[in-house]
Amino acid sequence: FPDQRRALAAELRRLRLDAELTGTQLADAVGMSQSKVSKLETGRLTPSPEDVEAIGVALKVPARERKRLVEQAVALGNEFKTWRQANRRGVTKVQQQLAELERNTTTFRYFNPAGIPGLLQSAEYARLVLVRRVTEREQLSTVVAARVARQEALFDNGKVFSFVLTEAALRWRLGPPSVQVQQLAHIQSLASLANVEVGVIEWHVQAPLIPLNAFSVYDDQLATVETLSGEVTLRDDEDVGYYLATFNELAELASFGLRATHVLQRIQADLQHLST
């Protein structure tokens, strides 16, 4: 995604320079701030289709070219990529791209109804998740190491992480009870960080909605939604806002802090009983 955004940004800048307008003059013409124009032209902000249309009109860009640019903006706004497409690039590459996104994000919100998010996964749990996706040309250990390495972001006190999981997600076993027990201990360790909170929606809580998919919200600007076959990336303000509001609603149902720790320990005890 960053490459496509930078390419569109460079084209918008070129068109402005060809029209012999300054950034301030263009901003005045389209009713934007100069700082927004600068962010659009440097790729720090993804333009909406409306932004591109307004800029194209102000710069007297021919209708056909303007339509092409608007279509690029639409494609940047919402995109679906299958796991199959991602696997062709290599799962290690996907982990590296996620790490880049995480380096450029300050506030993170993750919800998962059925499993543990990548940033909270122990190495053994990650191995069980990724073994189904790794192709023959990649080493599973390399992919697992790349996923675990992303957790370095959790130790950056300039970032804030909020995770909301269902009790079902914590109980869903991908492997033997010992792996899940270790995974729950790993979550408790990470939840002790000052900038990380982990909430659990307990089984007895009455919920007003049925969230079918895991999703993440990054800095109120981008949301990703997982499906069985791939991932949807959303950049439209209304779409991202919907998932942000849904996350907040789910967080209201969750137990945090000491109560969440007690739930994790209770599940650990249940799993240890299974292994005896």
Protein Blocks (a to p, Z undefined) as FASTA:
>chain_A
ZZmmmmmmmmmmmmmmmnopafklmmmmnopafklmmmmmnopaccdfklmmmmmmmnop
afklmmmmmmmmmmmmpccddfklmmmnopklmmmmmmmmmmmpfbdcdddfkbccfklp
cfklmmmmmmmmpcfkbcfklmmmmmmmmmmmmmmmkbccdddddfklmmpcfbdfklmm
mmmmmmmmmmmpmkbccddddfklccfbdcfbdcddehhlaccdddfkbccddfbfklmm
mmmmmmmmmmmmpcehjllmmmmmmmmmmmmmmmZZ
